[in-house]
Amino acid sequence: MVAARADFLASGAYRALADELARVCAEAEGLVVDAGAGTGYYLAHVLDAAPSATGLALDVSAVALRRAARAHPRLGAAVWNLWEPWPLGDGVASVLLNVFAPRNGPEFHRVLRPGGLLVVAAPAPDHLRELGDLVLAVDERKDERLDGTLGEYFTRTGRTEVRRTAELTPRQVRQVVEMGPAAFHLDRGGRRERLDALSEPQVVTVSFTVSTYRRR
C-alpha cells in the first residue's frame, strides 16, 4: 500500500490538492504537524510554501514514515497511533494537517496553540466515482459529520472544493485502488479480475474538500 501511494502521488495525479494545502498554509511559521502523514507528500509541499516552518509527520506506519523522513529537509517523523495521547506538548503547533486520516479532536485542540489553524482534507462524494466499487464510496454527509466531530473544539473558517478530471493509466488505476482501504476488498465481487482486465486509460473525477478551522 505504501509503495502504491508513493508512486501514485509522485505521478502528480493529486498535485492540485497538494497545491491547495500549500496555499492555505503558506503563512505558517513554527511547527506544522501532519496527523496521519503517510509518506509525507502533502507536508513536504506545505513546507516548500512556508520557509519559516518545520514539520512533524505522525503516522502508525513505520514503513510510510521512512519515506516521510526523507521527503523534506525540515521534516521529522514519529511512529504514533493517533488515538493515543500524542508525544507533543500543549500548544506547540501553529498548524495541524489532517489528510484522509483519523481525526482526534481533543488532541488536535491540545497540541495546537490558541488560534492555531487546523486543515482537514477529505474526498468528496464524487471522488473517483467512475471506478465504481473498485474504490470505497464516500458518505454524502461526510462534511456534516466532520463539522460535528470537531465543533466542540474548533470553529470552521472556510471550505474549498478541489475538483479535476484526470486520465489515469491502468497502472495508476491499480495504484489508486491498492493504496486505499479498498485494497482489502479486492477478492470480493470479482473486483480483482476487473482490475486486472483494465487495458485502457480511464478518465476519472478527482474531487476533495479542504476545510479550515481555528482553535477555540
C-alpha positions as CSV (number, residue, x, y, z in Angstrom):
1,M,0.0,0.0,0.0
2,V,2.8,2.4,0.8
3,A,4.7,1.7,-2.4
4,A,1.5,2.2,-4.4
5,R,0.8,5.5,-2.6
6,A,4.3,6.8,-3.1
7,D,4.3,6.0,-6.8
8,F,0.8,7.4,-7.4
9,L,1.4,10.7,-5.7
10,A,4.8,11.1,-7.4
11,S,2.8,11.0,-10.7
12,G,1.2,14.3,-9.9
13,A,-2.4,13.0,-10.1
14,Y,-3.2,14.7,-6.8
15,R,-1.0,17.7,-7.2
16,A,-4.0,20.1,-7.2
17,L,-4.8,19.1,-3.6
18,A,-1.1,19.5,-2.6
19,D,-1.1,23.0,-4.1
20,E,-4.3,23.9,-2.3
21,L,-2.9,22.8,1.0
22,A,0.3,24.7,0.4
23,R,-1.7,27.8,-0.4
24,V,-3.8,27.6,2.7
25,C,-0.7,27.1,4.9
26,A,1.7,29.5,3.1
27,E,1.9,31.8,6.1
28,A,2.7,29.0,8.6
29,E,5.6,29.6,11.0
30,G,6.9,27.3,13.7
31,L,5.7,23.7,13.9
32,V,3.4,22.1,11.4
33,V,2.1,18.7,12.5
34,D,0.7,16.3,9.9
35,A,-1.5,13.8,11.7
36,G,-1.6,10.7,9.5
37,A,1.1,11.9,7.2
38,G,1.8,8.7,5.3
39,T,4.8,9.2,3.1
40,G,4.9,13.0,3.8
41,Y,3.9,14.1,0.3
42,Y,1.5,16.8,1.4
43,L,3.5,18.0,4.4
44,A,6.6,18.4,2.1
45,H,4.5,20.7,-0.2
46,V,3.4,22.8,2.7
47,L,6.9,23.2,3.9
48,D,8.1,24.3,0.5
49,A,5.5,27.1,0.6
50,A,6.2,28.0,4.2
51,P,10.0,28.6,4.6
52,S,9.8,29.6,8.3
53,A,8.0,26.4,9.3
54,T,9.3,22.9,10.3
55,G,7.2,19.8,10.0
56,L,6.5,16.7,12.1
57,A,4.9,13.7,10.4
58,L,2.9,11.3,12.7
59,D,1.6,8.0,11.4
60,V,1.1,4.5,12.6
61,S,3.1,3.1,9.7
62,A,6.9,2.9,10.2
63,V,7.2,1.9,6.5
64,A,5.5,5.1,5.4
65,L,7.4,7.3,7.8
66,R,10.8,6.1,6.5
67,R,9.8,7.8,3.3
68,A,8.3,10.8,5.1
69,A,11.6,11.4,6.9
70,R,13.3,11.8,3.6
71,A,10.6,13.9,2.0
72,H,11.9,17.3,3.1
73,P,15.0,18.6,4.9
74,R,12.8,20.4,7.5
75,L,10.6,17.4,8.3
76,G,10.9,14.9,11.1
77,A,8.8,11.8,11.7
78,A,7.5,9.8,14.6
79,V,5.6,6.5,14.5
80,W,2.4,7.0,16.6
81,N,-1.2,5.8,17.0
82,L,-3.3,9.0,16.5
83,W,-5.9,7.7,19.0
84,E,-3.3,7.7,21.8
85,P,-2.1,10.9,23.6
86,W,0.5,12.4,21.3
87,P,4.1,12.8,22.2
88,L,3.8,16.6,22.0
89,G,3.4,19.4,24.5
90,D,0.4,21.6,24.8
91,G,0.0,24.4,22.2
92,V,3.3,23.7,20.4
93,A,1.9,23.6,16.8
94,S,0.8,26.6,14.7
95,V,-0.8,24.4,12.0
96,L,-2.1,20.9,12.1
97,L,-2.8,19.0,8.8
98,N,-5.1,16.0,8.6
99,V,-5.3,14.5,5.1
100,F,-7.5,11.4,4.7
101,A,-6.7,10.3,8.2
102,P,-8.4,9.7,11.6
103,R,-9.4,12.9,13.5
104,N,-8.7,13.1,17.2
105,G,-10.4,16.3,18.1
106,P,-9.2,16.5,21.7
107,E,-5.5,16.0,20.7
108,F,-5.9,18.4,17.8
109,H,-7.1,21.0,20.3
110,R,-4.4,20.3,22.9
111,V,-1.5,20.4,20.5
112,L,-2.5,23.5,18.6
113,R,-1.7,26.9,20.0
114,P,-4.6,29.3,20.7
115,G,-5.9,30.5,17.4
116,G,-3.9,27.8,15.6
117,L,-5.0,26.5,12.2
118,L,-6.4,23.1,11.5
119,V,-6.6,22.0,7.9
120,V,-8.6,18.9,7.0
121,A,-8.7,17.3,3.6
122,A,-11.2,14.6,2.7
123,P,-12.5,13.0,-0.5
124,A,-15.7,14.5,-1.9
125,P,-18.7,12.2,-2.6
126,D,-17.9,12.1,-6.4
127,H,-14.2,11.3,-5.9
128,L,-13.2,8.5,-8.4
129,R,-16.9,7.8,-9.0
130,E,-16.1,6.4,-12.4
131,L,-14.2,3.5,-10.8
132,G,-17.4,2.2,-9.2
133,D,-16.9,-0.4,-6.4
134,L,-13.2,-0.7,-7.1
135,V,-12.9,2.1,-4.5
136,L,-15.0,2.6,-1.4
137,A,-17.9,5.0,-1.6
138,V,-17.7,8.3,0.2
139,D,-20.5,9.2,2.7
140,E,-22.7,12.0,1.2
141,R,-22.9,13.6,4.7
142,K,-19.1,13.4,5.3
143,D,-18.7,17.2,5.7
144,E,-21.6,17.4,8.1
145,R,-20.1,14.6,10.2
146,L,-16.7,16.3,10.1
147,D,-18.1,19.6,11.5
148,G,-20.0,17.7,14.2
149,T,-16.8,15.8,15.3
150,L,-14.7,19.0,15.5
151,G,-17.3,21.6,16.5
152,E,-16.7,21.2,20.3
153,Y,-13.1,22.3,19.8
154,F,-12.9,24.4,16.6
155,T,-14.7,27.0,14.6
156,R,-14.8,26.3,10.8
157,T,-13.5,29.3,8.9
158,G,-13.6,28.0,5.3
159,R,-14.2,25.2,2.9
160,T,-12.8,24.8,-0.6
161,E,-13.6,22.3,-3.3
162,V,-10.7,20.9,-5.4
163,R,-12.1,19.1,-8.4
164,R,-10.4,18.0,-11.6
165,T,-10.7,15.3,-14.2
166,A,-7.7,13.1,-14.7
167,E,-6.8,10.5,-17.2
168,L,-5.3,7.5,-15.3
169,T,-3.3,4.8,-16.9
170,P,-4.2,1.2,-16.0
171,R,-1.1,1.2,-13.7
172,Q,-2.3,4.4,-12.0
173,V,-5.8,2.9,-11.5
174,R,-4.2,-0.1,-9.8
175,Q,-2.2,2.1,-7.6
176,V,-5.1,4.3,-6.5
177,V,-7.1,1.2,-5.6
178,E,-4.2,-0.5,-3.8
179,M,-3.2,2.5,-1.8
180,G,-6.5,2.8,-0.1
181,P,-8.9,0.7,2.1
182,A,-10.5,-0.8,-1.0
183,A,-7.3,-2.9,-1.3
184,F,-8.6,-5.1,1.5
185,H,-11.7,-6.0,-0.5
186,L,-10.3,-6.9,-3.9
187,D,-11.1,-10.6,-3.6
188,R,-14.8,-9.9,-3.3
189,G,-17.3,-9.5,-6.2
190,G,-14.8,-10.1,-9.0
191,R,-13.0,-6.8,-8.3
192,R,-9.5,-8.1,-8.7
193,E,-10.5,-9.7,-12.1
194,R,-11.9,-6.4,-13.3
195,L,-8.9,-4.5,-12.2
196,D,-6.6,-7.0,-13.9
197,A,-8.6,-6.7,-17.1
198,L,-8.2,-2.9,-17.4
199,S,-6.1,-2.1,-20.5
200,E,-7.1,1.4,-21.5
201,P,-6.7,4.8,-19.7
202,Q,-9.7,5.8,-17.5
203,V,-10.9,9.4,-17.2
204,V,-12.0,9.9,-13.6
205,T,-13.1,12.7,-11.3
206,V,-10.6,13.7,-8.7
207,S,-12.5,15.6,-6.0
208,F,-11.7,16.8,-2.5
209,T,-12.9,19.2,0.2
210,V,-10.4,21.2,2.2
211,S,-11.8,22.6,5.4
212,T,-10.1,25.1,7.7
213,Y,-10.8,25.6,11.4
214,R,-9.4,27.8,14.1
215,R,-8.8,26.5,17.6
216,R,-11.3,27.9,20.1
